[in-house]
């Protein structure tokens, strides 16, 4: 049976390199269930990345190498594939997966000529099927696998992906192979954890909403699919057994179906779990009501994040958010009534914004009773509706994906506002929000461990241009 090495390349351009690659953990568990051997190497987390990858390749000599690809990490992905080819030559099958493949589809193999195949969508079933067809070599690959991207007749073809409807049929992440206890995830999702150490997990996949700037739909589908309450609690217990005391929920929109929250809450209550819970992805404000808040509080939630995005009505419509400013105020006021601390996500630099619209967004952030605000910078990521719109308008010709970043603008799509001005506007927004005595005191009080303090210091330097992000792709020789 062929063996597989699953690799997350260095992530110099990401805001979350300290979280374990759960997708690879799911994938490895599925491979092992099917009888294959394999391991995960996370080059975003380990030191001596190039040396470590070469050592693993020489020792393991895997028949298949799966490489996780993010659009703004394409340089690191390319370097990783080059390192694999330099060590193992053409005898190894290289398979690309991850968001970049799901959103660019057939183009992914053009971007990475050293890759043999790509897989769109969820890979747990399709990757296993591909592995099962490879003992005779890559030329015998099953080309009918859902989501497979492959070369044929001088071009590139793709099969439509199929998303798993019953998530409980999938094997849980291989926590030990991921080395989850080696990650410092306390600071992920806002800068701190209430009860250290914290672990990340998924309870659902898919998002039914269609925000124009988001590429979640081609990656995880529009159909909201869930793990049962029993499965969620079992995974939580596995993490508790490894010493974790807080769970950070990474779902795209955990409250999209109230029945899911009810079932998870009931299972947690029956198991008498002693955990803190943080919802670190922005909940859609239309999903929030009194029952949702009560369930989250009963599950141990001490903070949630909501996706506000803009304070300008026409921009919210252009984003296809399905909300307006009065609804934002109503829902955040409801969260305050229940004393559930709330952080807000805001997006600066959307193509249909004006300078005045950005100021409306900042004013709304200051007005709302939020404990934190994240002012993210717009980037046109492949797979998002606005990406296709800008491409049709010819406005992406000079864009380099590697320069896309959620916290720094490298391109401006706002008429009359330069890149430099956009970054200055964001810095002023952060100062105006956090230098208010109540907010600053609450923020500093939440820094309850070494990781949180380190996170705060690093982010402060980055926000004000005193510390850049090193390009880890160069560390792979």
ZISUL-V662784 format. One record per backbone hydrogen bond with DSSP energy under -1.0 kcal/mol. CO is the residue of the C=O (numbers start at 1). NH is the residue of the N-H. Records with the same first field share a line. If there is no record, write none. Layout:
CO->NH + NH
This chain:
3->64
4->39
5->66
6->41
7->68
8->43
16->19
20->22
21->25
22->26
23->27
24->28
25->29 + 174
26->30
27->31
28->32
29->33
30->34
31->36
32->35
37->4
39->6
41->8
42->45 + 46
48->52
49->53
50->54
51->55
52->56
53->57
54->58
55->59
56->60
57->61
63->93
64->5
65->95
66->7
67->97
69->100
70->73
73->77
74->78
75->79
76->80
77->81
78->82
79->83
80->84
81->85
82->86
83->87
84->88
85->89
93->65
94->116 + 117
95->67
96->119
97->69
98->102
99->103
100->104
101->105
104->107
105->108
107->111
108->112
112->115
117->96
118->149
123->127
125->129
126->130
127->131
128->132
131->134
134->137
137->140
138->141
145->148
147->120
148->159
149->118
150->157
152->155
155->152
157->150
166->169
167->170
173->175
174->178
175->180
179->182
180->183
185->188
187->191
197->245 + 246
199->248
201->250
203->227
205->225
211->214
212->386
216->220
217->221
221->207
225->205
228->232
229->233
230->234
231->235
232->236
233->237
234->238
235->239
236->240
237->241
239->244
240->243
245->276
246->199
247->278
248->201
249->280
253->256
257->260 + 261
258->262
259->263
260->264
261->265
262->266
263->267
264->268
265->269
266->270
267->271
268->273
276->247
277->302
278->249
283->307
284->287
285->288
289->293
290->294
291->295
292->296
293->297
294->298
295->299
296->301
297->300
300->277
303->279
304->343
305->283
306->308 + 345
308->310
309->347
312->316
313->317
314->318
315->319
316->321
317->320
319->212
324->328
325->329
326->330
327->331
328->332
329->333
330->334
331->335
332->336
333->337
334->338
335->340
336->339
341->304
342->371
343->306
344->374
345->308 + 309
346->376
348->378
350->353
354->358
355->359
356->360
357->361
358->362
359->363
360->364
361->365
362->366
363->367
364->368
368->370
372->344
374->346 + 376
376->348
379->381
381->384
384->388
385->389
386->390
387->391
388->392
389->393
390->395
391->394
396->399
400->403
401->404
406->377
414->417
418->422
419->423
420->424
421->425
422->426
423->427
424->428
425->429
426->430
427->431
428->432
429->433
430->434
431->435
436->440
437->441
438->442
439->443
440->444
441->445
442->446
444->447
446->448
449->453
450->454
451->455
452->456
453->457
454->458
455->459
456->460
457->461
458->462
459->463
460->464
461->466 + 467
462->465
470->472
471->474
472->475
473->476
